[in-house]
């Protein structure tokens, strides 16, 4: 999160910057903390626009983003 940024604003910015998707948060699912300087927020969110970046447009963070069939995760 950036200084002065809400959790919702950080979600929207990070998901747009890294994989290239626009999201609308639905609910906060989980908070993970590994000390005061590392906190992860997991959201359920709806895709409202954008698309995964192409490999030639991706950076190291966005290359990790992929779609998975929910059945393959079971």
Rosetta silent file (secondary structure, phi, psi, omega in degrees, C-alpha in Angstrom):
SEQUENCE: XXXXXXXXXXXXXXXXXXXXXXXXXXXXXXXXXXXXXXXXXXXXXXXXXXXXXXXXXXXXXXXXXXXXXXXXXX
SCORE:     score description
SCORE:     0.000 S_00000001
   1 L     0.000  145.668  175.691    0.000    0.000    0.000 S_00000001
   2 L   -88.873  156.917  176.471    1.068    3.541   -0.687 S_00000001
   3 L   -55.430  131.669  177.415    0.917    6.250    1.987 S_00000001
   4 L    80.233    1.555 -176.671   -2.641    7.531    2.341 S_00000001
   5 L   -92.971  136.695  175.462   -4.077    4.708    0.215 S_00000001
   6 L   -76.896  164.841  177.150   -7.044    2.654    1.399 S_00000001
   7 H   -59.821  -43.027 -179.750   -7.007   -1.147    1.218 S_00000001
   8 H   -63.810  -42.131  178.055   -9.581   -1.001   -1.600 S_00000001
   9 H   -63.532  -39.764  178.845   -7.528    1.553   -3.552 S_00000001
  10 H   -64.825  -41.769  177.156   -4.410   -0.612   -3.142 S_00000001
  11 H   -57.496  -52.046 -177.348   -6.284   -3.681   -4.439 S_00000001
  12 H   -60.546  -44.476 -178.375   -7.469   -1.847   -7.540 S_00000001
  13 H   -66.648  -49.172 -177.439   -4.039   -0.321   -8.245 S_00000001
  14 H   -61.983  -43.362 -177.840   -2.000   -3.504   -7.671 S_00000001
  15 H   -70.987  -28.639  175.555   -4.270   -5.717   -9.757 S_00000001
  16 H   -75.868  -44.137 -177.509   -4.255   -3.163  -12.591 S_00000001
  17 H   -65.819  -44.700 -172.117   -0.467   -2.578  -12.457 S_00000001
  18 L   -84.332  -70.045 -179.606    0.633   -6.196  -12.259 S_00000001
  19 L   -84.788  -16.649  177.404   -1.715   -8.471  -14.254 S_00000001
  20 L    93.582   20.956 -175.277   -3.593   -5.640  -16.045 S_00000001
  21 E  -110.570  143.322  172.559   -7.112   -6.349  -14.764 S_00000001
  22 E   -93.734  129.903 -177.480   -9.741   -3.974  -13.378 S_00000001
  23 E  -130.275  147.829  172.074  -11.453   -5.388  -10.279 S_00000001
  24 E  -113.943  117.260 -179.112  -14.285   -4.391   -7.978 S_00000001
  25 E   -65.004  139.717  176.799  -13.773   -5.785   -4.452 S_00000001
  26 E  -102.985  -51.749  178.810  -16.662   -7.835   -3.057 S_00000001
  27 E  -157.232  153.029  175.206  -15.349   -8.861    0.364 S_00000001
  28 E   -81.833  125.753 -177.058  -12.139   -9.213    2.334 S_00000001
  29 E   -96.860  -38.329 -171.921  -11.358  -12.929    2.768 S_00000001
  30 E  -158.136  149.565  171.087   -8.130  -13.060    4.744 S_00000001
  31 E  -124.878  127.101  175.674   -5.377  -10.992    6.316 S_00000001
  32 E  -114.824  139.283 -179.943   -1.867  -12.448    6.659 S_00000001
  33 E  -133.675  131.376  174.904    0.814  -10.716    8.693 S_00000001
  34 L  -126.771   62.724 -177.961    4.530  -11.429    8.908 S_00000001
  35 L    96.158  172.521 -173.599    5.613   -8.539   11.066 S_00000001
  36 L   -69.826  -17.264 -177.381    4.708   -4.842   10.898 S_00000001
  37 L  -106.516    4.118  178.841    6.082   -4.247    7.406 S_00000001
  38 L  -135.046  105.513  178.610    4.543   -7.275    5.607 S_00000001
  39 E  -134.022  131.593  179.075    0.759   -7.611    5.502 S_00000001
  40 E  -117.141  133.314  176.518   -1.235   -9.360    2.758 S_00000001
  41 E  -111.331  127.935  177.666   -4.954   -8.828    2.169 S_00000001
  42 E  -108.729  125.983 -177.598   -6.877  -11.438    0.157 S_00000001
  43 E  -116.676  151.203  160.268  -10.106  -10.289   -1.492 S_00000001
  44 E   -91.180  127.828 -175.847  -12.927  -11.854   -3.417 S_00000001
  45 E  -142.349  154.133  178.528  -13.344   -9.484   -6.346 S_00000001
  46 E  -100.815  133.936  175.172  -15.270   -9.220   -9.590 S_00000001
  47 E   -73.217  127.135  179.836  -13.473   -8.619  -12.880 S_00000001
  48 E  -120.216   -0.638  178.687  -14.905   -5.470  -14.446 S_00000001
  49 E   171.309  179.046  179.290  -12.397   -4.865  -17.256 S_00000001
  50 E    76.492 -178.468  176.906   -8.906   -5.240  -18.616 S_00000001
  51 L  -154.521  159.247  178.231   -7.116   -8.451  -19.530 S_00000001
  52 L   -56.716  137.847  178.854   -4.013  -10.349  -18.463 S_00000001
  53 L   -63.748  144.853  174.675   -0.906   -8.661  -19.817 S_00000001
  54 L   -71.096  153.002 -179.302    0.785  -10.297  -22.771 S_00000001
  55 H   -52.507  -37.208 -179.223    4.239  -11.756  -22.016 S_00000001
  56 H   -72.240  -16.770  178.056    5.924   -8.929  -23.952 S_00000001
  57 H  -100.162   -7.256 -172.278    4.096   -6.328  -21.789 S_00000001
  58 L   -83.950  152.907  170.068    4.627   -8.117  -18.487 S_00000001
  59 L  -108.627 -174.885 -176.129    7.146   -7.393  -15.767 S_00000001
  60 L   -58.367  -38.420  179.897    8.451   -9.902  -13.192 S_00000001
  61 L   -70.215  -46.581 -174.641    5.339   -9.503  -11.001 S_00000001
  62 H   -73.707  -18.658  177.172    2.752   -9.744  -13.759 S_00000001
  63 H   -69.362  -16.083  178.628    4.350  -12.819  -15.336 S_00000001
  64 H   -81.989  -15.218 -176.355    3.198  -14.775  -12.268 S_00000001
  65 L   -77.745  132.287  178.944   -0.493  -14.040  -12.967 S_00000001
  66 L  -149.619  156.489  171.274   -2.461  -16.849  -14.595 S_00000001
  67 L   -91.069  141.198  176.408   -6.029  -18.076  -14.920 S_00000001
  68 L  -127.739  139.552  172.570   -6.803  -21.467  -13.395 S_00000001
  69 L   -70.050  130.795 -175.140   -9.841  -23.646  -13.886 S_00000001
  70 H   -59.020  -27.732  178.876  -11.439  -23.959  -10.433 S_00000001
  71 H   -69.763  -28.873  179.941  -11.590  -27.760  -10.818 S_00000001
  72 H   -74.642  -14.616 -179.037   -7.808  -27.957  -11.214 S_00000001
  73 H   -92.714   -7.059 -176.911   -7.345  -26.310   -7.806 S_00000001
  74 L   -74.601    0.000    0.000   -9.392  -28.878   -5.877 S_00000001
